[in-house]
Amino acid sequence: MFRLKKNILLHRTKDRVLLFDSKKYLLFSLNSVAGDMLEALLKHSSKESVILSIMKKYEASNKTIEKDLNNFIDNLRKNGVLKEKIKKK
């Protein structure tokens, strides 16, 4: 579904996920919830499966998770971190 852009380096710590943009020299620090969302986005092939994955870990409604996930995706795109995978046939 999604992947990090080539210029983005990812590093996990105990309770954070750090994203470094090697072109813009920017560092993004994600809390554990955002880190889990990012991990699910990179792992799963549909938004529905991402939402289900997050719902299993956190007590929140489908609607809340979907809204937060959409905002998170928009924010990552605006900052040049995330792009959609091209599906190969």
N, C-alpha and C positions, 0 to 999 in steps of 0.2 A: 504494500500500500504506500508506504513512505520510506524514505531513506535520508540520511544526512547528506548535505552537499559535500563535495570532495575536500573543500577547504576547512571543514569542521572536524576538530579533534574532540573526542569524548573521553572523559576520565571520571570514574566512579570513586567516591570516598565512602566512608561509613554511612553518612546521612545526607550526602549531596551528590548531584551530578554536575560536573563542570563541562562546559562546551567552549572551546576556544576557536575563534575564527582567525585562521592564519593569514587571510588577506587583509582584513580590517583591523587586526590586532585587538579584537574584543573578546572579553571573557564573560560568559553567561553562567550564573550559578543557579541551579534548580534545587528546590527542596525535595524531600523524599517522594511526595505525592506527584509532583511534576516529573520527577525522574521515573517513577513507575508508569506514568502516562506515556512518556517518551519511549521507554522500553517496550511497552505494549504496541505503540504505533509502528515501531521498527520491526516487531516480531509478527504481528497479525496481518492478514490480507484484507480485512474489511473493518469498517468503522464499528459495525455491530459486534464483532468479536473483540475489538478493543474495549468497548463499553462493558461487555460481559466480564472480561478479564479484570477490569477496574472494580466492577461491582462485587466480585468475589473477594476482593481485598479490603474494600472500604464500605462502610454502611452509608450509602447514599442512593437516592432514587435514580432510575434510568434517565429521567429528564434532567436532573441536576448534573449528572456525569456527562451527558451529551452536550449540554450547554457549556460546561467547563472545558470539555475536550475541544469543541469547536473554537472557543476563544483561544485556547492554548495553541492549536494548529495555526490559526490566523496570526498569532503573535510570532510563532517560529518562522512562518513564511515571510512576514514583514521584516524580520531581522536577518533573512537570508540563510537560515539554518537548515530548513527542511524542504524537500521537494518530493513530488510523487514519483514512484517507481514506474518505469515504462514496462508494461506487460508484454512479454514475449510470447508469440504464438507457436 
